[in-house]
């Protein structure tokens, strides 16, 4: 039997009320560092049915919390796409 590791990160997603409305970040789950020490195991039991636009933010639980990004779609323009 494997021992479940305590979460090291909180998971948040953007929830929007309509297409043009600004979204807000909602806590939807947790994550922990995998056995290999590199990957993260993510558990998301609360993904919203409507208004979820695909953005997920993982923050360390013990980190100093800065304000959430205002609009994640603006960040997408600067992001590099993964293969």
C-alpha positions in Angstrom: 0.0 0.0 0.0 1.4 3.4 -1.0 1.3 6.2 1.5 -0.4 9.3 0.1 1.8 12.3 0.3 0.4 15.6 1.7 -0.3 18.2 -0.9 2.4 20.8 -1.6 0.4 23.0 -4.0 -3.1 24.4 -4.2 -4.8 24.3 -7.6 -6.9 27.2 -8.9 -8.8 27.6 -12.2 -10.5 30.6 -13.9 -14.3 30.7 -13.8 -16.0 33.2 -16.1 -19.6 34.4 -16.1 -20.2 34.9 -19.8 -17.8 35.3 -22.8 -16.6 38.8 -22.2 -16.8 39.0 -18.4 -13.6 39.0 -16.4 -13.1 35.7 -14.6 -12.1 35.0 -11.1 -9.8 32.3 -9.6 -11.4 29.5 -7.6 -9.6 26.9 -5.6 -10.4 23.5 -7.2 -7.9 21.0 -5.9 -4.3 20.2 -4.8 -1.1 18.8 -6.1 2.0 17.1 -4.6 5.4 16.3 -5.9 5.7 12.9 -7.5 8.1 10.2 -6.4 10.6 11.2 -9.1 10.9 14.7 -7.5 10.3 16.5 -10.8 6.6 15.9 -11.8 3.5 17.0 -10.0 0.5 14.8 -9.3 -2.7 17.0 -9.5 -6.0 16.2 -8.0 -8.9 18.3 -9.2 -12.2 17.3 -7.7 -14.0 20.6 -8.2 -13.6 21.6 -11.9 -16.6 23.8 -12.7 -19.1 22.6 -15.3 -19.7 26.1 -16.8 -17.3 29.0 -17.1 -14.1 27.0 -17.0 -11.7 28.2 -19.7 -8.9 25.7 -19.3 -6.5 27.8 -17.2 -5.1 26.1 -14.1 -2.7 27.7 -11.7 -0.6 25.7 -9.2 0.8 27.6 -6.2 2.9 26.2 -3.4 0.9 26.1 -0.2 3.6 27.8 1.9 4.4 30.5 -0.6 3.9 34.2 0.0 0.7 34.8 -1.9 0.8 37.5 -4.5 -2.4 38.7 -6.3 -3.7 36.3 -8.9 -3.1 37.3 -12.5 -5.8 39.6 -13.7 -6.5 38.0 -17.1 -4.8 34.7 -18.0 -5.6 35.1 -21.7 -3.2 38.0 -21.8 -0.5 35.7 -20.5 -1.2 33.2 -23.3 0.0 35.6 -25.9 3.5 35.5 -24.3 3.5 31.8 -23.5 5.4 29.2 -25.5 3.3 26.3 -26.7 4.3 22.9 -25.6 4.7 20.1 -28.2 
